[in-house]
Amino acid sequence: MVLHAIDPTNDTRWDDLLERHSEASVFHTPGWLEALRRTYGYRPIAFTSAATGCPLTCGLVCCEISGLLGKRRLVSLPFSDHCAPLAEDSGQLINLLAALRENLSAGMWKHLEIRVTESAVPICEGFEKSAAFFLHKLDLGPSIEKMFANLHKDCVQRKIKRAEREKLTYKEGSSELLLGEFYKLLLLTRRRHGLPPQPMGWFRNLIACLGDKAKIGIASKDRNPVAGIFTLQYKHTLVYKYGCSDEKFRQFGGMQMIIWRAIQDAKINNLAEFDMGRSDCDDSGLVKFKDRWNATRTTLVYLQYPRPAHGSLREKARGKFSKRVFATMPDGLRSATGRLLYKYMG
């Protein structure tokens, strides 16, 4: 297969392929890619077998990322939970990946990372696992009554009812005011987890590039924001991309309330699926939280070519140390660190 590289943010053939392909997600869209470019300076590239002027039948979209030492790599796709290579069948996918491996062997990039479901791994010859995560998706086919009955009675149903008794209020949209409230909750959550926050500009760019398909939901208690989510819609799927909360108000069920509200709105809009995103396999608390919504759990596998260099125990220890450092940093310094580091992380 001869590969051709296109810019998926301005080649209308890419939109046509996404419209036709069942595995296309919001992470493949020009809006998401443009937000990545504006925020982090990444260059989006889609590799395909179609020559100029010919319709696309396959494609793998990547961003080119330069590391701290200047080495370039391809990631499909940074800050995206999943981004399946798009092909008509397994044979075409095998040929596409083989052509990409050949190009990588020429030394233009350090490596290529792709993010696929576990079922696709046998097709991805030559790639090796670099990480694995859980992915939860909720089928929106059943009635609202049936879906509510399937929720965990103590940890979800009871919390939703508690939020109603506490008279928590809900508002949604994409205004600068809502974004400010969301970001304050995000700072609290990232500090709690010992992680730097994503840049505020990232969320502004998502709203600018995705329009009304990007939405913020905020739950408040006595006008105090207590929980927030950031969702993305594409085709018949609503993606729960970011969530954050104030731990002091956890008992009021704010997070359960706004997720349930998002599910109800998705049903009203005739959407078919609620994508609850990826979770670290060893984050038992988050995995259990998503399991309790009766969502189906599958495994996401991040594959890399050439073979990844596996982290040492010393690197893992450094990761734990960095979490402790970030947890004690002032918000301003943690935000500045996040703005500096995220563009290299991908």
Buried (B, 14 or more C-beta within 10 A) or exposed (E): BEBBEBBBBEBEBBBEBBEEBEBBBBBBBBBBBBBBBBBBEBBBBBBBBBEEEEEBBBBBBBBBBBEEEEEEBBBBBBBBBBBBBBBEEEEBBBBBBEBBBEBBEEEEBBBBBBBBBEEBBEBBEBBEBBBBBBBBBBEBEBEEEEBBEBBBEEBBBBBBEBBEEBEBBBBBEBEEEBBEBBBBBBBBBBBEEBBBBBBBBBBBBBBBBBEEBBBBBBBBBEEEBBBBBBBBBBBEBBBBBBBBBBEEBEEBBBBBBBBBBBBBBBBEEEBEBBBBBBBEEEBEEBBEBBBBBBBEEBBBBBBBBBEBEEEEEEEEEEEEEEEEEBBEBEEEEBBBBBBEEBBEEB
